[in-house]
Amino acid sequence: MATQQWIALGIFLLSYGLIISEKVNRTIASILGAVLAFIFILGPKELLHYENWETILFVFGMMAVIETMNSSGFFRWLGLHSARLVRLDPLKLFILFPFIAAFLSAFVDSITVMLFMSTLTLEVGGIIGMNPLPLILAEICAANIGGASTMVGDPPNVILGTYFHLSFMDFVRNTGVIAWIGFIVNGVFFIWFFKKDIFAVRARLLENPRWVQEQIDTLHPHEAIQDKRLFVVGLIAFFYVVIMLVTHHITHLSVATVALTGALIALLTGGKKMGGVLERIDYSTIVFFAGLFIIVGAMEHVGLLQIAASIVKDASGGNLFVALSLILWISSIGSSIVDNVPFAATMAPILKHMSESFGFPLLPLVWSTALGTDIGGNGTPIGASANVVAVATYERVTGKSIGWGYYCKACYPAMMVVVIVCNLLIYWFYV
């Protein structure tokens, strides 16, 4: 390899190594890599060229909308209604709570979803005397699978969708069908895996229905609403964004435009409290994204990603199904080790080279990567941002530590089973 290729690879390995080690904040690691790429490889024009502005603007807009809903108390209001609906039945909780996590994650950042779902699950588990951790693990996996079903559900899909100029409905019609079948498989697996915990608590509660009713009566969803104006404004902005994304084939508005106009609706109509909403937006994540695109852009600039695409092509022997399976499993295993956001940022240009240089159809490659990166993130506690947030919430509230062994014992087999199902469905749909 040429000198610049070695430098680009070194910057990549240094940055990702720091991200994986968690000894340095991931945003700082991303900034370091971007600065080094600018100094040694990219000029100002290339820097602007490789930055994915549509993803960054989309993420900012959605964060503003979702934070408006979160500040109003919407998510806790929804969760408490759901707990009352199933009357605190552990088996029904294992069905409904993961479904809520999956469904919301198809539209809302899974970090936000797991922040409130893990807190709610801890509260409900404490009420009925159930270990909340198994249910939290089921919700984490469901959230990442649900996020795979749409373009806006998980950050990897946002990256892939904006990079290849795909629409919300492109994902719904392809990854959406496969992901929701995977969600059912995931749900059955977790109920089977934790059946002793579930049915022991369920039997105990069935023996004392009066006590259960008293606990249900202590749940007051209306008290969760902290600001009625933000509640209404947030829902209006959210439904506007969803409608605009679904009708993209009519409006032809970019996802960044849709998210930013949705944010403006919330910011202009939400009143004085919107200043606080703006302050709570996770700007460090936006900077993290920006740095990643520059690091990956440096690798693309010097031709490293073309080499990677060639390696995958040679390994597949030119066979489409083998190529799709390789992409799916490489994405799954890789995303269980590395945060799936940087993994997706790296894979996008590789897919482009595989399609343009070797004749593979582009879209099946994209769907395989999206499913692999999103679902593969379930495998370990650091595989996706939602995992990190949920685990941290549990450890902070309970004072107990979740070891990798306990987490992976349940979640890695679940991830593998769902990926196998996805692999079979990819063959059925695209080969």
C-alpha positions as CSV (number, residue, x, y, z in Angstrom):
1,M,0.0,0.0,0.0
2,A,1.0,3.6,-0.6
3,T,2.2,5.8,2.3
4,Q,-1.1,7.8,2.5
5,Q,-3.0,4.6,2.6
6,W,-1.0,3.4,5.6
7,I,-1.6,6.8,7.3
8,A,-5.3,6.7,6.6
9,L,-5.5,3.1,8.0
10,G,-3.5,4.1,11.0
11,I,-5.8,7.1,11.8
12,F,-8.8,4.8,11.4
13,L,-7.4,2.1,13.7
14,L,-6.3,4.7,16.3
15,S,-9.8,6.4,16.3
16,Y,-11.8,3.2,16.4
17,G,-9.4,1.6,19.0
18,L,-10.1,4.5,21.3
19,I,-13.8,4.3,20.7
20,I,-13.8,0.5,21.5
21,S,-11.6,0.9,24.5
22,E,-14.0,3.5,26.0
23,K,-10.9,5.0,27.8
24,V,-11.5,8.2,25.7
25,N,-14.9,9.8,25.1
26,R,-16.0,8.6,21.7
27,T,-16.7,12.2,20.5
28,I,-13.1,13.1,21.4
29,A,-11.8,10.1,19.6
30,S,-13.8,11.1,16.5
31,I,-12.5,14.7,16.7
32,L,-8.9,13.4,17.0
33,G,-9.3,11.2,13.9
34,A,-10.9,14.0,11.9
35,V,-8.1,16.5,12.8
36,L,-5.4,14.0,11.9
37,A,-7.2,13.2,8.6
38,F,-7.3,16.9,7.8
39,I,-3.7,17.4,8.6
40,F,-2.2,14.5,6.7
41,I,-4.7,13.6,4.0
42,L,-7.7,15.9,3.2
43,G,-7.7,19.5,2.2
44,P,-10.5,22.0,2.9
45,K,-12.4,21.1,-0.2
46,E,-12.2,17.3,0.4
47,L,-13.2,17.9,4.0
48,L,-16.5,19.5,2.9
49,H,-17.0,16.9,0.2
50,Y,-16.8,13.9,2.5
51,E,-18.9,15.4,5.3
52,N,-22.5,13.9,5.2
53,W,-24.4,17.1,5.9
54,E,-27.8,15.6,5.3
55,T,-27.3,13.1,8.1
56,I,-26.0,15.7,10.5
57,L,-28.9,18.1,9.8
58,F,-31.5,15.3,10.0
59,V,-30.1,14.1,13.4
60,F,-30.2,17.6,14.8
61,G,-33.8,18.1,13.6
62,M,-35.1,14.8,15.0
63,M,-33.3,15.4,18.3
64,A,-35.1,18.7,18.7
65,V,-38.5,17.1,18.0
66,I,-37.9,14.1,20.2
67,E,-36.5,16.1,23.1
68,T,-39.7,18.3,22.9
69,M,-41.8,15.1,23.4
70,N,-39.5,13.8,26.1
71,S,-39.6,17.1,28.0
72,S,-43.4,17.1,28.0
73,G,-43.5,13.7,29.7
74,F,-45.0,11.9,26.7
75,F,-42.9,8.7,26.9
76,R,-43.5,8.1,30.6
77,W,-47.3,8.8,30.0
78,L,-47.3,6.2,27.3
79,G,-45.4,3.7,29.4
80,L,-47.6,4.0,32.5
81,H,-50.8,3.6,30.3
82,S,-49.2,0.4,28.9
83,A,-48.4,-1.0,32.3
84,R,-52.0,-0.4,33.4
85,L,-53.3,-2.0,30.2
86,V,-51.6,-5.4,30.8
87,R,-52.4,-5.1,34.6
88,L,-48.8,-5.7,35.5
89,D,-48.9,-9.3,34.2
90,P,-45.2,-10.4,33.7
91,L,-45.9,-12.4,30.6
92,K,-47.9,-9.6,28.9
93,L,-45.2,-7.1,30.0
94,F,-42.6,-9.3,28.1
95,I,-44.8,-8.9,25.0
96,L,-46.0,-5.3,25.2
97,F,-42.9,-3.5,26.6
98,P,-40.6,-4.9,23.9
99,F,-43.2,-4.1,21.3
100,I,-43.4,-0.5,22.5
101,A,-39.6,-0.3,22.4
102,A,-39.5,-1.7,18.8
103,F,-42.4,0.4,17.5
104,L,-41.1,3.7,19.0
105,S,-37.6,2.9,17.8
106,A,-38.8,2.8,14.2
107,F,-39.5,6.5,14.5
108,V,-37.6,7.8,17.6
109,D,-33.9,7.6,18.5
110,S,-33.5,4.3,20.4
111,I,-31.4,6.1,23.0
112,T,-34.4,8.1,24.1
113,V,-36.6,5.0,23.9
114,M,-34.4,3.0,26.2
115,L,-33.8,5.8,28.6
116,F,-37.5,5.9,29.5
117,M,-38.2,2.2,28.9
118,S,-35.4,1.0,31.3
119,T,-36.5,3.5,33.9
120,L,-40.1,2.5,33.6
121,T,-39.2,-1.2,33.7
122,L,-37.2,-0.7,36.9
123,E,-40.2,1.0,38.5
124,V,-42.7,-1.7,37.4
125,G,-40.3,-4.5,38.4
126,G,-39.9,-3.0,41.8
127,I,-43.7,-2.8,42.2
128,I,-44.4,-6.5,41.4
129,G,-41.2,-7.9,42.8
130,M,-39.7,-9.0,39.5
131,N,-36.1,-8.8,38.4
132,P,-36.3,-6.1,35.7
133,L,-33.0,-7.0,34.0
134,P,-34.4,-9.8,31.7
135,L,-37.1,-7.5,30.5
136,I,-34.7,-4.6,29.9
137,L,-32.5,-7.0,27.8
138,A,-35.5,-8.0,25.8
139,E,-36.4,-4.3,25.2
140,I,-32.8,-3.5,24.1
141,C,-32.9,-6.2,21.4
142,A,-36.4,-5.2,20.4
143,A,-35.5,-1.5,20.1
144,N,-32.5,-2.2,17.8
145,I,-34.6,-4.6,15.7
146,G,-37.5,-2.1,15.5
147,G,-34.9,0.6,14.5
148,A,-33.9,-1.6,11.5
149,S,-37.4,-1.4,10.1
150,T,-37.3,2.3,8.9
151,M,-34.7,4.7,7.6
152,V,-35.0,7.0,10.7
153,G,-35.1,4.2,13.3
154,D,-31.4,3.7,13.9
155,P,-28.4,6.0,13.1
156,P,-26.9,3.3,10.8
157,N,-30.0,3.5,8.6
158,V,-29.9,7.3,8.6
159,I,-26.3,7.1,7.4
160,L,-27.1,4.5,4.7
161,G,-30.3,6.2,3.6
162,T,-28.8,9.6,3.2
163,Y,-25.7,8.3,1.6
164,F,-27.6,6.5,-1.1
165,H,-30.6,9.0,-1.3
166,L,-33.2,6.4,-0.3
167,S,-36.6,7.2,1.1
168,F,-38.4,6.2,4.3
169,M,-40.7,3.8,2.4
170,D,-37.8,2.2,0.7
171,F,-36.7,0.9,4.1
172,V,-40.2,0.1,5.2
173,R,-40.9,-2.1,2.2
174,N,-37.6,-4.0,2.5
175,T,-35.9,-4.0,6.0
176,G,-39.3,-3.3,7.6
177,V,-40.8,-6.7,6.7
178,I,-37.7,-8.6,7.6
179,A,-37.2,-6.7,10.9
180,W,-40.7,-7.3,12.2
181,I,-40.5,-11.0,11.5
182,G,-37.2,-10.9,13.4
183,F,-38.9,-9.1,16.2
184,I,-41.4,-11.9,16.6
185,V,-38.6,-14.5,16.7
186,N,-36.7,-12.3,19.2
187,G,-39.8,-12.1,21.5
188,V,-40.3,-15.8,21.5
189,F,-36.7,-16.4,22.3
190,F,-36.6,-14.1,25.3
191,I,-39.9,-15.5,26.7
192,W,-38.4,-19.0,26.4
193,F,-35.0,-18.0,27.8
194,F,-36.5,-16.4,30.9
195,K,-39.6,-18.5,31.3
196,K,-38.7,-19.5,34.9
197,D,-38.5,-15.9,36.0
198,I,-41.6,-14.9,34.2
199,F,-44.0,-17.7,35.2
200,A,-42.8,-17.8,38.9
201,V,-43.7,-14.1,39.3
202,R,-46.9,-14.5,37.3
203,A,-48.1,-17.4,39.5
204,R,-47.4,-15.4,42.6
205,L,-49.4,-12.4,41.4
206,L,-52.3,-14.5,40.3
207,E,-52.7,-15.7,43.9
208,N,-53.3,-12.2,45.1
209,P,-55.4,-10.2,42.5
210,R,-56.6,-7.6,45.1
211,W,-53.0,-6.6,45.9
212,V,-52.3,-6.4,42.1
213,Q,-55.2,-4.1,41.7
214,E,-54.0,-1.9,44.5
215,Q,-50.6,-1.5,42.7
216,I,-52.3,-0.7,39.4
217,D,-54.3,2.0,41.1
218,T,-51.0,3.7,42.2
219,L,-50.0,4.3,38.5
220,H,-51.3,7.7,37.3
221,P,-50.3,8.4,33.7
222,H,-51.8,11.9,33.7
223,E,-49.2,12.9,36.4
224,A,-46.4,12.1,34.0
225,I,-47.4,15.0,31.7
226,Q,-45.1,17.8,32.8
227,D,-46.1,20.4,30.2
228,K,-49.4,20.1,28.2
229,R,-48.3,22.7,25.7
230,L,-45.1,20.8,24.9
231,F,-47.1,17.6,24.9
232,V,-49.3,18.8,22.1
233,V,-46.6,20.7,20.2
234,G,-44.2,17.7,20.3
235,L,-46.9,15.3,18.9
236,I,-47.8,17.8,16.1
237,A,-44.2,18.1,15.1
238,F,-43.6,14.4,15.3
239,F,-46.6,13.4,13.2
240,Y,-45.7,16.1,10.7
241,V,-42.2,14.5,10.3
242,V,-43.7,11.0,10.0
243,I,-46.3,12.1,7.4
244,M,-43.7,14.0,5.4
245,L,-41.3,11.0,5.4
246,V,-44.1,8.6,4.3
247,T,-45.2,10.9,1.5
248,H,-41.6,11.5,0.2
249,H,-42.6,10.1,-3.2
250,I,-45.0,13.0,-3.5
251,T,-43.2,15.9,-1.9
252,H,-39.6,14.8,-2.8
253,L,-38.4,16.7,0.3
254,S,-35.0,15.5,1.7
255,V,-35.0,13.9,5.1
256,A,-32.9,16.7,6.4
257,T,-35.5,19.3,5.2
258,V,-38.3,17.3,6.8
259,A,-36.6,17.0,10.2
260,L,-35.5,20.6,10.3
261,T,-39.0,21.9,9.4
262,G,-40.4,19.6,12.1
263,A,-37.9,21.1,14.6
264,L,-38.9,24.6,13.6
265,I,-42.6,23.8,14.2
266,A,-41.7,22.7,17.7
267,L,-39.2,25.5,18.4
268,L,-41.5,28.3,17.2
269,T,-44.7,27.1,18.9
270,G,-43.4,25.5,22.1
271,G,-42.9,28.7,24.0
272,K,-40.2,29.8,26.4
273,K,-39.3,26.3,27.5
274,M,-37.9,25.5,24.0
275,G,-34.6,27.2,25.1
276,G,-34.2,24.4,27.6
277,V,-35.0,21.8,25.0
278,L,-32.3,23.2,22.7
279,E,-29.8,23.0,25.6
280,R,-30.6,19.3,26.2
281,I,-30.0,18.3,22.6
282,D,-27.1,15.8,22.4
283,Y,-24.6,18.0,20.4
284,S,-21.7,15.7,21.2
285,T,-23.3,12.9,19.2
286,I,-23.7,15.2,16.2
287,V,-20.0,16.1,16.4
288,F,-19.2,12.4,16.8
289,F,-21.1,11.7,13.5
290,A,-19.3,14.6,11.8
291,G,-15.8,13.3,12.8
292,L,-16.6,9.8,11.6
293,F,-17.6,10.9,8.1
294,I,-14.2,12.7,7.8
295,I,-12.2,9.6,9.0
296,V,-14.1,7.3,6.6
297,G,-13.8,10.0,3.8
298,A,-10.0,9.9,4.2
299,M,-10.0,6.2,3.7
300,E,-12.1,6.5,0.6
301,H,-10.0,9.3,-0.7
302,V,-6.8,7.2,-0.7
303,G,-8.6,4.1,-2.1
304,L,-8.6,1.8,1.0
305,L,-12.4,1.2,0.8
306,Q,-12.0,0.1,-2.9
307,I,-9.5,-2.5,-1.7
308,A,-12.0,-3.6,1.1
309,A,-14.8,-4.0,-1.5
310,S,-12.5,-6.1,-3.7
311,I,-11.7,-8.4,-0.8
312,V,-15.4,-9.0,-0.1
313,K,-16.1,-9.6,-3.9
314,D,-13.2,-12.1,-4.1
315,A,-14.5,-13.9,-1.0
316,S,-18.0,-14.2,-2.4
317,G,-16.7,-15.6,-5.7
318,G,-19.1,-13.2,-7.5
319,N,-22.1,-15.0,-6.1
320,L,-24.8,-12.6,-5.0
321,F,-26.2,-14.7,-2.1
322,V,-22.8,-15.3,-0.7
323,A,-22.0,-11.6,-1.0
324,L,-25.2,-10.6,0.8
325,S,-24.6,-13.3,3.5
326,L,-21.0,-12.1,4.0
327,I,-22.2,-8.5,4.3
328,L,-24.9,-9.4,6.7
329,W,-22.7,-11.5,9.0
330,I,-19.7,-9.2,8.8
331,S,-22.0,-6.3,9.7
332,S,-23.6,-8.3,12.5
333,I,-20.4,-9.6,14.1
334,G,-18.6,-6.2,13.5
335,S,-21.4,-4.2,15.1
336,S,-21.5,-6.4,18.1
337,I,-17.8,-5.4,18.8
338,V,-17.8,-1.8,17.4
339,D,-20.5,0.7,17.9
340,N,-22.7,0.2,14.9
341,V,-22.7,3.9,13.9
342,P,-19.0,4.0,12.9
343,F,-19.4,0.6,11.3
344,A,-22.2,1.8,9.1
345,A,-20.3,4.9,8.1
346,T,-17.4,2.7,7.0
347,M,-19.6,0.3,5.1
348,A,-21.6,2.8,3.0
349,P,-18.8,3.7,0.5
350,I,-17.6,0.0,0.4
351,L,-21.1,-1.0,-0.8
352,K,-20.9,1.8,-3.4
353,H,-17.6,0.4,-4.8
354,M,-19.0,-3.2,-4.7
355,S,-21.9,-2.1,-6.9
356,E,-20.1,0.2,-9.3
357,S,-17.0,-1.9,-9.7
358,F,-18.2,-5.5,-9.5
359,G,-21.8,-5.3,-10.7
360,F,-23.6,-6.4,-7.5
361,P,-27.1,-4.9,-7.2
362,L,-26.8,-2.0,-4.7
363,L,-30.0,-2.1,-2.8
364,P,-29.9,-5.7,-1.5
365,L,-26.4,-4.9,-0.3
366,V,-27.8,-1.9,1.6
367,W,-30.6,-3.9,3.2
368,S,-28.2,-6.6,4.3
369,T,-25.9,-4.0,5.9
370,A,-28.7,-2.2,7.6
371,L,-30.1,-5.4,9.1
372,G,-26.7,-6.6,10.1
373,T,-25.5,-3.4,11.7
374,D,-28.8,-2.7,13.6
375,I,-29.5,-6.3,14.8
376,G,-25.8,-7.2,15.3
377,G,-25.6,-4.3,17.8
378,N,-27.7,-6.5,20.2
379,G,-24.8,-8.9,20.8
380,T,-22.8,-7.0,23.4
381,P,-23.4,-4.2,25.9
382,I,-21.4,-1.7,23.7
383,G,-22.9,-2.9,20.3
384,A,-25.3,0.0,20.1
385,S,-25.9,3.3,21.9
386,A,-29.3,2.0,23.2
387,N,-27.5,-0.8,25.0
388,V,-25.0,1.5,26.7
389,V,-27.8,3.8,27.9
390,A,-30.1,1.0,29.2
391,V,-27.2,-0.8,31.0
392,A,-26.0,2.4,32.5
393,T,-29.5,3.3,33.8
394,Y,-29.9,-0.1,35.4
395,E,-26.5,0.1,37.1
396,R,-27.1,3.6,38.3
397,V,-30.5,3.0,39.8
398,T,-29.8,-0.5,41.3
399,G,-26.2,-0.1,42.2
400,K,-25.6,-3.5,40.6
401,S,-23.1,-4.2,37.8
402,I,-24.1,-6.1,34.6
403,G,-21.3,-8.3,33.5
404,W,-20.6,-9.0,29.9
405,G,-21.1,-12.7,30.6
406,Y,-24.7,-12.2,31.9
407,Y,-25.6,-9.9,29.0
408,C,-24.0,-12.0,26.2
409,K,-25.5,-15.2,27.6
410,A,-28.9,-14.0,26.6
411,C,-28.5,-11.4,24.0
412,Y,-25.8,-13.0,21.7
413,P,-27.8,-16.2,21.0
414,A,-30.9,-14.0,20.5
415,M,-28.9,-11.9,18.0
416,M,-27.6,-15.0,16.2
417,V,-31.0,-16.5,15.9
418,V,-32.6,-13.3,14.4
419,V,-29.7,-12.9,12.0
420,I,-30.1,-16.4,10.7
421,V,-33.8,-15.7,10.1
422,C,-32.8,-12.5,8.3
423,N,-30.3,-14.4,6.2
424,L,-33.0,-16.9,5.1
425,L,-35.4,-14.0,4.3
426,I,-32.8,-12.1,2.3
427,Y,-32.3,-15.3,0.2
428,W,-36.1,-15.6,-0.3
429,F,-36.6,-11.9,-1.2
430,Y,-33.5,-11.0,-3.2
431,V,-31.9,-14.2,-4.6
